[in-house]
C-alpha cells in the first residue's frame, strides 16, 4: 500500500471508509510520530538500556515472571488461570515493556492513537494479514517462541 497524506479529517474519513468494519484482512496501528519505527516497548527498553540481544529472551521471561508473581500476590487467585498472552496484555496496559504491539481492525481507532498526542507528522501503519501469513510461511517462521516456556520457572539467582 502506497503512503497517503491527509490534511483534513474528511480526507482521512474518505480513506478509512474503504475498509469495512467486518473486513479482517487489514490491521492498523497509529503512531504519534511518523519517524518512529514499528517497534515494541520491550525492544525500545532493551535498546535504551544497551541490553545485549542474546540476553533479551531471559530478561523478558524474568520481567514476565516477576509481573505475574506480583499480580498473584496482590490479587490472590484472580489471575491464576489466565493464559500468558492475557497476562502480557495486562502487563503492557500497566506500562510494562512487552513484545506486544497494539493494532486495531479500525483505521479510525488507529487515527485516534496517531493524533491523540501527535508529535509532528503522525503515521498509520496498515498491515495486510494475508501478506503477513504468506511471509510467515515463506520464511518458515516458528510459532511464538515463548508460550511453551511461560509455565517454566526461570533458574534461581538469574537477574
N, C-alpha and C positions, 0 to 999 in steps of 0.2 A: 504494500500500500504506500503510495507516494505521500510525502509530507504535505500537510494542508495548513494554511494560516487563516485565522479568523480574527476579524477586527470588531465584530459585533455579536451580540447574543443571538440575533436572528440567523446569522451565518452558521454559528455553532449548532443551533437547533435544527436547521435545514440538513446539515451533515448528519447529525445524530438520528434524525428521523429515518435515515436509510437503514438503520439497524432495528429490526423488530425485537420487542422485549422477549418474545418466545424463542428467538433465534439464539442458540447457544454455540454458534460457530466461532464467535469472537469474544475475547476478554479485553477489558480496558483498564488502564492504570493512569491516574492523573498524578503528575509531579509538579511541584511549585516552581521549579527552575529547570528550564529546558537543557541546561548544561549538565545536569546530574545524569550519571549513568544508571542503568537499570541494575540496582544493587541492593542486597538485603541489608538490614540494620546490623545483622551479625557480621557480614563481610566488612562493612564500614567500621564497626567496632574493632575487629581484629587488625584491619589495616591501620587505623588510627593509633593502635597500641603496639604496632610492629610485632604482632604475633606471627611466628613462622608458619607457613602453610601446612607443614606436617604436624603441627600442634592443634590445628583448628578442630579436628574431629573430637579429640579427647576433651578439649576445653568446652566445646559445645555440649557434650554429654554431661560434663560436670555442672555447667550452668543449668541445664535442664533438670538434672537430678536435685540440685540444691533448691531450685524453684519448687519442684514437686514436693520435696520434703517439707519445706516451709509452708506450702499450701496445705498439706495434710496435717501439719501441727496446728495451724491456725483454724482450719475448718474440718476438724476431725471427721473422717469418713465421708464427707460430702463429695470429694473428688476421687475417692479411692479407685473406682472402676472406670474412670474416664480414660479413653484411648489417648495415646501420645500426641496425636495431631490436635486433639481438643485442648490438651494441656499446653502445647506450643502456642495455640491460638490465644489462650488466656494469658500466657507469658508475654506474647507480643503486645497485646492490648493493655497490658500492665506496664509497658515501657521497656520490657526486657529485649535484648538482642536475640533474634531468631533468624532462621533461614527462610522464613515465610515472607512473601510479598503479597500485599492486598491487591486483588483485581476485582472487577465487577463485570457483570454482563451488560451493564448500562453505561453508555458513553456520557450520559448526563451526571451520573454519580461520579465518574472519573473526572469530569469537568469541575464538579464541586471541589474535589480534593486538589485539583490543579490550580484553582483560582482562589481557594479559601485564604491562603497566606502567600499569595503569589510573590515571587522574587524575580522581577524582570519578566522575561518571556517564559511562560509555562509550557508544559507538554502533556499530551495524552498518548500513551503507548497503546497500540492496537495489536493484539496477538491473535493470529489465526490458530485455533486449536487443532484444526485438521493438519495444517502445516507442521505444527509442533509435534503431533503424533507421528507424522511421517518422518520427521527428523530423528525422533527417539528411536524409531525402528531402524532407520538407515544407519545411525551411529551405534546401534545395539546398546543403548543406554540401559543400565541396570535399574531395577526399581529403587526407590529412595533407600539409601544405604542404612539409615539409622533406625528404622522402625523395628527391625528384629533385635536391636540392641537395647532399646529403651528399658526393657524389663530387667536387664542385667545390671548389676551393681558395678560401678567403676571401681578399680582397685583402691584399696585403702591407702591413705597417705598421698594420693595424687592430687595436686593442686593446679 
